[in-house]
Amino acid sequence: MAVELNERQREAVIHGDGPLLVLAGAGSGKTRVITTRVARLVGDGMAPSSILALTFTNKAAGEMRHRLGAMLGARAGELWMSTFHSASAQILRRHIHHLGYTSSFSIYDDQDTTKLLRQCLADEGVNDQAGTQAAIAWAIDRAKNEGLGPDELAQRPMSGDAIVRVYQRYQRALKRQNAVDFGDLIMLAARVLRERPDVLERYRTRLRHVLVDEYQDTNRAQYVLLRLLAAGERPNLCVVGDDDQSIYGWRGAEVRNILDFERDFPDAVVIRLEQNYRSTKTILAAAGAVVANNNDRKGKTLWTANPDGAPITVAVAEDDLAEARLVMSEVRRLVKAGRALHDIVIFYRTNAQSLSLIHISEPTRLRRISYAVFCL
């Protein structure tokens, strides 16, 4: 399947062995690049089973699988394409017995973990006053995102004695029940690879190329897992991401993973995808002016062959209700001009801001508008 590429995209696709950092600005065709690179590797004789392509959501993995299916046909089924958590779960199903679990372990959901953590707080004599359980749950999740077990967390200054004690009891309880939580998947997969050189060698021998989408969203535990899988004399690790789109620090994403890639892989090749296919010139200019103020970023300048487009309108409202009225009046104007409600999306910073919009709008029509939290 022939795919049209611009010059920078083509450079990323045909890059040979060695680490590759693709700085892909918004709307620059990064999914096209990563899927076409995989198809090119297979076309050049690489066994599909020796390629691991990782992304963050099942939807993104499904999109990647769909595109590669169109490019490679049945051979796409031999590729290892999944989310970080799914890949880690597959590793653990085969090798978690080295850590004292059985392969039939359960993966606890939020309801299970909340119930177990509440019991651990009680067993440790920690007063479950308002906010205590949520704060400890957050601290444990944060530690797992950094790849820190209870003992490692205990070595951190200011970690908090109660947090460490509850974390230790919580992990013992999970293991006793032959269960892991969502945060354990990546941390324990990395632990198996680190503690069992024979298992690590098995995966390093199998995997000739590892590719990662949305690399700016990786946390420390995911970074450790990648370094273990892709390490070698000349690691074939290709990561695609954009430091300007790193918005998940609140859930453990570490933008330094992308900023320090060249330090961690000194012979890395860096390719910038700067042509935007999605936005107007006006939108790009405004976005560029905003992100230019970021302190920690790789330099790049997005451009587009698209037209200038409509100007950006900035409005100031007196309060949240006035703001909601302004937004919904614009929605009604668009609908009157012929736009469908399902073509309209409203972004807001916090879920609480949606209440004003719901109050102002007619519920029957509101359900047909797309809503999303815009994390800033």
C-alpha positions in Angstrom: 0.0 0.0 0.0 1.6 3.2 -1.2 1.6 6.1 1.4 2.3 9.7 0.5 5.0 11.2 2.8 6.7 14.5 3.0 10.5 14.7 3.2 10.8 14.7 7.0 8.2 11.9 7.3 10.1 9.8 4.8 13.4 10.3 6.7 11.8 8.8 9.8 10.3 5.9 7.9 13.5 4.9 6.2 15.8 5.4 9.2 17.9 2.2 9.7 19.2 0.8 13.0 19.8 2.9 16.1 17.7 5.1 18.4 15.4 7.5 16.7 13.5 10.5 18.3 10.7 11.8 16.1 9.5 15.2 17.4 6.0 15.2 15.9 4.1 18.5 16.2 0.3 18.5 16.4 -1.4 17.3 13.2 1.9 16.4 11.6 1.0 12.8 10.7 2.8 10.9 13.4 0.5 7.9 13.3 1.1 7.7 9.6 4.9 7.8 10.2 5.0 5.1 12.9 2.7 2.7 11.0 4.5 3.2 7.7 7.8 2.7 9.5 6.6 -0.7 10.8 5.3 -1.6 7.3 8.7 -0.7 5.8 10.6 -2.8 8.3 8.4 -5.8 7.5 8.7 -5.1 3.8 12.5 -5.1 4.1 12.4 -8.6 5.6 12.0 -8.0 9.3 9.9 -10.7 10.9 6.6 -9.1 12.2 6.9 -11.0 15.5 10.2 -9.2 16.2 8.5 -5.8 16.3 6.8 -4.3 19.3 4.7 -1.2 18.8 3.4 0.5 22.0 0.8 3.2 22.6 -1.3 4.4 25.4 -5.0 3.6 24.7 -6.8 0.7 23.3 -8.4 3.0 20.8 -4.9 4.2 19.5 -3.7 0.6 19.4 -6.8 -0.3 17.4 -6.2 2.5 15.0 -2.6 1.4 14.5 -3.7 -2.2 14.0 -6.3 -1.1 11.4 -3.8 0.9 9.4 -1.2 -1.8 9.4 -3.8 -4.4 8.5 -4.5 -2.3 5.3 -0.7 -2.1 4.6 0.4 -5.7 5.5 -2.7 -7.8 5.3 -2.7 -11.0 7.3 0.9 -10.4 8.4 -0.2 -7.5 10.6 -1.6 -10.1 12.9 1.9 -11.3 13.7 3.0 -7.9 15.1 3.0 -7.2 18.8 0.9 -4.1 19.0 -0.6 -3.1 22.3 -0.8 -0.6 25.1 2.0 -0.5 27.7 -0.3 -2.1 30.3 -1.5 -4.9 28.0 2.1 -5.7 26.9 3.1 -5.8 30.6 0.2 -8.1 31.5 1.3 -10.5 28.7 4.8 -10.5 30.1 3.5 -11.2 33.6 1.1 -14.0 32.6 4.2 -15.9 31.4 6.7 -14.9 34.1 5.1 -13.6 37.2 5.7 -16.9 39.0 9.3 -15.7 39.5 7.8 -13.1 41.8 5.7 -15.5 43.8 2.4 -15.1 42.1 0.7 -17.6 39.8 -0.2 -16.9 36.1 -3.9 -16.8 36.9 -3.5 -13.6 38.9 -6.4 -11.2 39.0 -6.2 -7.5 38.0 -8.1 -5.5 40.5 -10.3 -2.6 39.3 -10.9 0.7 41.2 -13.6 -0.8 43.3 -11.5 -3.8 44.4 -8.5 -1.6 45.2 -10.5 0.9 47.2 -12.0 -1.8 49.3 -8.6 -3.4 50.0 -6.9 -0.1 50.7 -9.6 0.8 53.2 -9.0 -2.5 55.0 -5.2 -1.8 55.1 -5.8 1.6 56.6 -7.8 0.0 59.4 -5.3 -2.8 60.0 -2.5 -0.2 60.3 -4.5 1.9 62.6 -4.5 4.9 60.3 -7.5 7.2 60.9 -9.6 7.1 57.7 -10.7 10.7 58.1 -11.9 12.8 55.1 -9.3 12.7 52.4 -6.9 10.3 54.0 -7.6 7.3 51.9 -7.6 9.3 48.7 -4.3 10.9 49.6 -2.6 7.6 50.4 -4.1 6.0 47.3 -2.7 8.9 45.2 0.7 8.5 46.9 0.8 4.8 46.2 -0.2 5.3 42.6 2.4 8.0 42.1 5.1 5.7 43.6 4.1 2.9 41.1 4.2 5.4 38.2 7.8 6.1 39.2 8.5 2.3 39.5 9.0 2.5 43.3 7.9 -0.4 45.5 7.3 0.1 49.2 10.9 -0.5 50.2 12.2 2.0 47.6 9.6 4.6 48.6 10.7 4.2 52.2 14.2 5.4 51.1 12.7 8.6 49.8 12.9 11.6 52.2 9.5 13.0 53.3 7.7 9.9 52.1 5.6 9.6 55.2 5.6 6.7 57.6 1.9 6.0 57.4 2.0 5.9 53.6 4.9 3.5 53.6 3.3 1.2 56.2 0.0 1.1 54.3 1.7 0.6 51.0 3.7 -2.4 52.4 0.5 -3.9 53.9 -1.4 -3.2 50.7 1.2 -5.0 48.5 1.3 -8.0 50.9 -2.5 -8.2 50.7 -2.5 -8.1 46.9 0.1 -10.8 46.7 -1.7 -13.0 49.3 -4.8 -12.7 47.1 -2.8 -13.4 43.9 -3.8 -10.0 42.6 -2.2 -6.9 41.1 -3.6 -3.5 40.5 -3.3 -1.4 37.4 -0.2 0.3 38.6 1.5 -3.0 39.3 1.4 -4.2 35.7 4.3 -2.1 34.4 6.3 -1.9 37.7 6.2 -5.7 38.2 6.9 -6.5 34.5 10.1 -4.3 34.8 11.0 -6.0 38.0 10.7 -9.5 36.4 13.0 -8.4 33.5 15.5 -6.7 35.9 15.7 -9.7 38.4 15.6 -12.5 35.8 18.4 -12.0 33.2 17.2 -15.2 31.4 13.8 -13.7 30.9 15.2 -10.4 29.8 17.5 -12.0 27.3 14.5 -13.9 25.8 12.7 -10.6 25.0 15.9 -8.8 23.8 16.6 -11.7 21.5 13.1 -11.7 20.1 12.5 -7.9 19.7 14.6 -6.3 17.0 12.6 -3.0 17.0 10.6 -1.3 19.6 8.4 1.7 18.6 6.5 4.0 21.0 3.7 6.5 20.2 3.0 9.5 22.4 6.3 9.2 24.1 5.9 12.5 26.0 3.2 10.7 28.1 5.5 8.0 29.4 6.1 7.8 33.1 9.2 6.7 34.9 8.1 3.0 35.2 7.3 2.9 31.5 10.7 4.4 30.7 12.5 1.8 32.8 10.6 -1.0 31.0 11.6 0.5 27.6 15.2 0.8 28.6 15.2 -2.9 29.6 13.6 -4.1 26.4 15.5 -2.0 24.0 18.9 -1.8 25.5 21.9 -3.2 23.7 25.0 -2.1 21.8 22.8 -0.3 19.2 19.2 -0.1 20.6 16.6 0.0 17.9 14.2 2.2 19.8 12.0 4.6 17.9 9.9 7.1 19.9 7.4 9.5 18.5 6.2 12.4 20.6 5.9 16.1 21.3 7.1 17.8 24.5 4.6 20.7 23.8 1.7 18.2 24.1 2.8 16.8 27.5 -0.3 17.4 29.7 -0.3 14.3 31.9 2.2 15.2 34.6 -0.7 14.8 37.1 -0.8 11.1 36.4 3.0 10.5 36.4 4.0 11.4 32.8 7.6 12.6 32.8 8.3 15.1 30.0 12.0 14.7 30.8 11.9 11.3 29.1 11.6 13.1 25.8 13.8 16.1 26.7 16.6 13.8 27.8 16.4 11.2 25.0 19.6 12.4 23.4 21.4 12.3 26.7 20.3 8.7 27.3 21.0 7.7 23.7 24.0 9.8 22.6 23.9 8.5 19.0 20.2 9.1 18.6 18.9 10.7 15.3 16.3 13.4 15.8 13.8 14.2 13.1 11.3 17.1 13.4 7.9 16.8 11.8 6.8 20.4 11.5 4.3 20.5 8.7 0.8 20.5 10.1 -2.0 19.1 8.0 -4.9 19.7 10.4 -5.0 23.4 11.4 -5.2 26.8 9.8 -2.4 29.3 9.8 -4.2 31.4 12.4 -4.5 28.5 14.8 -0.9 27.5 14.4 0.4 31.1 14.9 -1.7 31.4 18.2 -0.6 28.0 19.5 3.0 28.7 18.6 3.0 32.0 20.5 1.7 30.2 23.6 4.1 27.2 23.7 7.0 29.4 22.9 6.8 30.5 26.6 7.5 27.0 27.8 10.8 26.7 29.6 11.6 23.0 28.9 11.0 22.2 25.3 12.7 21.1 22.1 12.7 23.9 19.5 10.4 23.5 16.5 8.2 25.7 14.4 5.0 24.3 12.9 3.8 25.5 9.5 1.0 24.6 7.2 -0.1 24.9 3.6 -3.7 25.3 4.8 -5.4 28.7 4.4 -5.4 31.4 7.1 -8.9 30.5 8.4 -11.2 32.4 10.6 -9.7 34.7 13.3 -9.6 33.6 16.9 -12.2 35.3 19.2 -11.4 36.0 22.8 -14.3 36.9 25.1 -14.3 37.8 28.8 -17.3 36.8 31.0 -18.3 38.1 34.4 -18.9 34.7 36.0 -19.3 31.0 35.2 -23.0 31.4 34.2 -22.3 34.3 31.9 -19.5 32.3 30.4 -21.9 29.3 29.8 -24.5 31.7 28.2 -21.8 33.0 25.9 -20.7 29.5 24.9 -24.2 28.2 24.3 -25.2 31.3 22.3 -22.3 30.5 20.0 -23.4 26.9 19.7 -26.9 28.1 18.7 -25.4 30.5 16.1 -23.5 27.6 14.6 -26.5 25.3 14.5 -28.6 28.1 12.9 -25.8 28.4 10.3 -26.2 24.7 9.5 -23.7 22.9 11.7 -24.8 19.7 13.4 -24.6 19.4 17.1 -22.4 16.3 17.0 -19.8 18.3 15.1 -19.3 20.7 18.0 -17.0 20.1 21.0 -16.7 22.2 24.1 -13.5 22.1 26.1 -13.3 23.1 29.8 -10.5 22.9 32.4 -12.4 21.0 35.1 -15.5 18.8 35.3 -17.1 21.3 37.7 -17.3 23.8 34.8 -19.6 21.5 32.9 -22.4 22.1 35.5 -22.9 25.7 34.4 -23.2 24.5 30.8 -25.7 21.9 31.8 -27.7 24.5 33.7 -27.9 26.8 30.8 -28.5 24.3 28.0 -31.5 22.2 27.2 -30.6 18.6 28.3 -32.0 16.9 25.2 -29.8 19.0 23.0 -26.8 18.9 25.3 -26.4 15.1 24.9 -25.7 15.6 21.2 -22.7 17.9 21.8 -19.3 16.5 22.5 -17.7 17.5 25.9 -14.2 17.0 27.0 -12.0 18.2 29.9 -9.1 20.3 28.4 -6.2 19.6 30.8 -3.8 22.6 31.0 
